[in-house]
Each structure stands twice: as C-alpha cells, then as structure tokens.
C-alpha cells in the first residue's frame, strides 16, 4: 500500500517544537511526582526532538503499510508508535551501573515513561494496584523493551553521528516498515486497543 498521500504532508517545525515540549514536560512531571525519581535516573533532554521526529517518520512508514488514502491513524496506533520511538531513543538513563535488576524503575525507566505517555494519548488512567494489573503492566513494559525499530535506522545513525538533515530527507529514505518491526508494532496496537475498549475489565477509568 505504498504511495499514501498522507505520508507526503510535511510537518511544520512549530509542530515538532510543540510536541517535543509536551514529551519533555511529561517526563519532568514523572520526575517531580517520584515515578521516575531524580536520584535514580537522569534525563537527556536533547533526545526528545529525536523522539518526536522519529514518531513522524515511523507514522509515515506505518501509513504506507496499513492506512488507506483518506484515513487517519487512530489513537491506539498513535500511542503505540510514540511508545516505540521513546523506547528507541531512550531519554532516561540510570544514575548507577550495573542497575538493580529487581528495581523496575532502574531497569526500565524509558518503558515506564513510554507507557505513561501512551495512556495520556489514549485518555485513560491505569493503576497497577493488584497482582493481576502489576503483571499486565510488566508484560506491556516487556513488549515495549523488545522493540528495536530498525525502520528508523537511517535516521538513528545520522543522529548518533550528529549529522543534520531535514525531516523531508528521511521521509524519502524511510518508505516502509522494516519486517522485524511489524510484529511488535501490531502487538502494541492490539494492547492499546484492548485498553481503550475494555476499561472496566482492566480496572481502567477515564
């Protein structure tokens, strides 16, 4: 399903700036709330623009794969794709190494941030306050953490090398979802669709 007209629409720099700020603001909220304590993790602010731009590149590639012309990406798909770019560019780092593998905050701060941000996109709240919901939460974090997102490799290599190109350059380079990414993307979308549609079964409320 290549050549989707939606994938040709440019993203204004103001949109990148605004969304980058939203991501960073939420990360700082989690630090202030103690969800990701400042004494346990540190934040790499320069990575938030990568997360934002990576989302748009992944979304364009996804639309060419799955979305027909004239249709738009639904919220569970938006949440999943944003989750995966957060996981790929990892804005949080533990302050000490090796990490305590029994401490989920040290072990998976980026996955915790990604899941929290995704819930905001979906407009739902989730409290891991029972053994069943804790198990569900940990399994979602596992799904996020397995993502490699090879679709964005060209962009990622350039960012690591501090090579600057306009987003339109990568849009022309990244034209399809990498086969190794398709299963993880689909799995996470299914999870978020379930959370959106069956709130009461999972103890989720608006």
Secondary structure, 3 states (H helix, E strand, C coil): CCCCHHHHCCCCHHHHHHHHHHHHHHHHHHHHHCCCCCCCEEECCCHHHHHHHHHHHHHHHHHHHHCCCCCCCCHHHHHHHHHHHHHHHCCEEECCCCCCCCCHHHHCHHHHHHHHHHHHHHCCECCCCCHHHHHHHHHHHHHHHCCCCHHHHHHHHHHHCCCCCCHHHHHHHCCCCCHHHHHHHHHHHHHHHHHHHCCHHHCCEC
